[in-house]
Amino acid sequence: MDLHLDGQRALVAAASDGLGYGIAAALAGEGCRVAICSREQSRIDAAADRIRRETGAEVHAAVCDVAEPGAAAAWVGDAAAGLGGIDLLVPNAGGPPPGRFGDTGPDQWDAAYRLTLRSAMETAAAARPHMGRGGAVLFMTAASTRLPVGTLAMSMVFRAGVVALAKLLSDEWAADGIRVNHLIPGRIATSRLLSLDEDAARRSGTTPDAVRSGIEASIPLGRYGSSGEFAAAALFLLSEAASYITGATLQVDGGMIRSVG
C-alpha cells in the first residue's frame, strides 16, 4: 500500500531512542522530511545520522528539553521554518520516573506534569499555526491509561490528560481538515520499558528476565512487541490511508489490554 507520505514534513519529539526514534525512522523511510529533537546533542545527532544513512532522508536534529517551559514551542517554530511548514506531528516525551502515589511529593508531580502533559499541550499549540488541511497529529501514551499501575502513579495521571487532549483536539481541529489520533503502546521492547522491568525486579526481589517472562505469559501473543511494529501503526494513522479516522485510539499491545471499549 502506498501511504502517500513522500515529501511530507514531519516533526517527532523525543526521538533519539525508543518509540520516537522508531517512528521518525519509519517516516523517513517513507520519504518524509523529518525534524527530531531530544535533550542531548550527541544522542540526537547520532540518531539523525543513522536515519540519514539508512534512508537518505532529510533530517533536522535539535536539542530540546520539552519539559522546560517554552522549549517545545521554540523547537516547533524553528523546525517549521526549516521545513517550510508542518504536515505531521508526533508530540512525545520520556515518561516520568516510577513511584507510588504515597512515595512521591509535589515537586515530583510538578515535574511530571511539565514533562508529560504540559509538553504535549505546548507542542500541539505551537504546531497548529503551521498546519493546514490534510495534516495529522498522533499522540502516544501508555497502557496505564487503561490498566491502572500503582507504581506508575505520575505517568498514569498525566497520560490520562494527554488522552483527553487528543480527543478534544480531534473535535476542535476536524473542521480545518486536521486529524488527531492516539496510540497506546503495550509492552514494546524499548530502553524505557526494560528499565521499568528492572525497577519491578528490584521491588519484587527477582530478576528482569523473570519479570519479562511473567508479563509475556499474560500477553495473548506471548511476547513483547518491537518498535518497528509500533511504528507501522503510527505510519498508518498519520497517512492518507487513515483519512477518515480521527479521535481514535489504537492499542498496539499484542492483546494485553482486555477491556471492552
C-alpha positions in Angstrom: 0.0 0.0 0.0 1.3 3.5 -0.9 0.8 5.6 2.2 1.5 8.8 0.2 3.9 10.1 2.8 6.7 11.1 0.3 7.7 14.7 0.8 5.5 15.2 3.9 7.0 17.4 6.6 7.1 15.6 9.9 8.1 16.6 13.5 8.8 13.9 16.1 9.8 14.9 19.6 12.0 12.9 21.9 13.3 10.9 19.0 16.8 9.9 19.9 15.7 6.5 21.0 12.7 4.2 21.7 9.3 4.8 20.2 10.0 8.3 19.0 13.1 7.2 17.1 11.2 4.2 15.6 8.5 6.5 14.2 10.9 9.1 12.9 13.0 6.4 11.1 9.9 4.9 9.7 8.6 8.2 8.4 12.0 9.0 6.8 11.9 5.6 5.2 8.6 6.6 3.5 10.2 9.7 2.1 9.2 12.3 4.7 11.4 15.2 5.6 11.8 14.9 9.3 12.7 17.1 12.2 13.6 15.4 15.5 14.7 16.5 19.0 15.9 15.3 22.3 17.7 16.6 25.4 21.2 15.6 24.5 23.1 16.9 21.5 25.3 13.8 21.0 22.3 11.4 21.1 20.1 13.4 18.7 22.9 13.9 16.3 23.7 10.2 16.3 20.0 9.4 15.7 19.8 11.8 12.8 23.0 10.5 11.2 21.7 6.9 11.5 18.4 7.8 9.9 20.1 9.7 7.1 22.4 6.7 6.4 19.6 4.2 6.4 17.0 6.2 4.4 18.8 9.0 2.6 16.1 11.3 4.0 16.4 15.0 5.0 16.6 15.1 8.8 16.9 18.2 11.0 18.1 17.5 14.5 17.9 19.8 17.5 18.4 19.9 21.3 15.2 20.4 23.2 14.0 19.5 26.7 10.3 19.6 26.2 9.8 19.8 30.0 11.2 23.3 30.0 8.5 25.9 29.5 8.8 27.4 26.1 11.3 24.9 24.8 8.9 22.8 22.8 7.3 25.9 21.2 10.7 27.2 20.2 11.7 23.9 18.6 8.5 23.6 16.7 8.9 27.1 15.4 12.4 26.5 14.2 11.5 23.2 12.7 8.5 24.6 10.9 10.7 27.4 9.5 13.4 24.9 8.3 10.8 22.6 6.6 8.5 25.3 5.3 5.5 24.1 7.4 4.3 21.0 9.2 2.2 18.2 7.8 2.6 15.5 10.5 3.2 16.0 14.2 4.1 13.5 16.9 4.3 15.1 20.4 6.4 12.9 22.6 8.4 12.8 25.8 10.1 10.3 28.1 7.9 9.1 30.9 8.0 10.3 34.5 10.0 8.1 36.9 8.1 5.2 38.5 6.7 5.6 42.0 3.6 5.1 44.1 1.3 8.0 45.0 2.3 7.9 48.6 6.0 7.9 47.8 6.0 11.0 45.6 5.8 14.6 46.5 4.6 17.9 45.0 7.9 18.8 43.3 7.9 15.4 41.5 4.3 15.8 40.4 5.0 19.3 39.1 8.0 18.0 37.1 5.9 15.0 35.8 3.2 17.5 34.7 5.6 19.6 32.7 7.2 16.6 31.1 4.1 14.6 30.2 1.0 16.8 29.8 2.2 20.4 29.5 4.8 19.4 26.8 2.1 17.8 24.8 -0.2 20.8 25.0 2.7 23.2 24.2 3.9 21.2 21.2 0.4 20.9 19.7 -0.4 24.6 20.3 2.9 25.7 18.7 2.4 23.4 15.7 -1.2 24.4 14.9 -0.5 27.7 13.1 1.9 25.8 10.7 -0.5 23.1 9.8 -3.2 23.0 7.1 -5.8 20.7 5.7 -4.6 17.1 5.4 -2.4 17.5 8.5 -2.3 14.8 11.1 -1.3 14.7 14.8 -0.5 11.5 16.7 -0.3 11.4 20.5 1.2 8.5 22.4 0.5 7.5 26.0 0.8 4.1 27.8 -1.2 1.1 28.7 -1.5 2.5 32.2 -4.3 4.8 30.8 -6.4 1.6 30.5 -4.8 -0.7 33.1 -4.0 1.0 36.5 -0.4 0.5 37.6 0.2 1.6 41.2 3.9 2.0 40.7 3.4 4.4 37.8 1.2 7.0 39.5 2.5 10.1 37.9 2.6 8.6 34.4 -0.9 7.3 34.8 -2.5 10.5 35.9 -0.8 12.8 33.4 -1.0 10.5 30.4 -4.8 10.3 31.0 -4.7 14.0 30.5 -3.0 13.5 27.1 -5.7 11.1 26.1 -8.3 13.8 26.9 -6.3 16.4 25.0 -6.1 14.1 21.9 -9.9 13.7 21.9 -10.5 17.4 22.5 -8.3 18.5 19.6 -9.7 15.8 17.3 -13.0 17.5 17.7 -11.8 21.1 17.5 -9.4 20.7 14.6 -11.5 18.5 12.4 -13.3 21.4 10.7 -9.9 22.6 9.5 -9.1 19.2 8.0 -6.5 18.2 10.7 -6.8 14.7 12.1 -5.8 13.8 15.7 -5.4 10.3 16.9 -3.8 8.4 19.8 -1.7 5.3 20.1 -1.3 3.2 23.2 1.9 1.0 23.3 1.7 -2.2 25.2 5.0 -3.9 26.2 7.2 -2.6 23.4 10.8 -3.5 24.0 12.4 -0.1 24.4 15.1 1.0 26.8 12.5 2.7 29.0 10.4 -0.4 29.2 13.4 -2.5 30.1 14.3 0.0 32.8 10.8 -0.4 34.2 11.2 -4.1 34.2 14.5 -3.6 36.2 12.6 -1.4 38.7 9.9 -4.0 39.1 12.5 -6.7 39.6 14.1 -4.6 42.4 10.8 -4.1 44.1 9.9 -7.8 44.0 13.3 -9.2 44.7 13.6 -11.1 41.4 15.3 -10.6 38.0 14.3 -8.5 35.0 14.2 -11.7 32.9 11.7 -13.2 35.4 9.6 -10.1 35.3 9.6 -10.2 31.5 8.7 -13.9 31.4 5.8 -13.4 33.8 4.4 -10.5 31.8 4.9 -12.2 28.4 2.9 -15.1 29.8 -0.1 -12.7 30.3 0.0 -11.3 26.8 -2.1 -13.3 24.3 0.5 -13.1 21.6 3.1 -14.2 24.1 5.8 -11.7 23.6 6.9 -8.1 23.8 6.4 -6.0 20.6 9.1 -4.2 18.6 9.5 -0.5 18.0 9.1 -1.3 14.3 5.7 -2.9 14.9 4.6 0.1 16.8 5.9 2.5 14.1 3.9 0.6 11.5 0.7 1.5 13.3 1.9 5.1 13.6 2.6 5.4 9.9 -1.0 4.2 9.1 -2.7 6.7 11.4 -0.5 9.6 10.1 -1.1 8.6 6.4 -3.8 9.2 3.9 -4.7 5.5 4.4 -6.4 6.7 7.6 -8.0 9.8 6.0 -11.4 9.1 7.6 -10.0 8.3 11.1 -9.8 11.0 13.8 -10.4 10.9 17.5 -9.4 7.2 17.6 -7.3 5.3 20.0 -5.4 2.2 18.8 -3.8 -0.3 21.1 -0.5 -1.9 19.9 -0.2 -4.4 22.7 -0.4 -8.0 21.5 -3.9 -8.2 23.1 -2.7 -7.3 26.5 -5.4 -4.8 27.3 -8.6 -6.9 27.6 -11.0 -4.1 28.5 -14.1 -3.7 26.2 -14.2 -0.2 24.7 
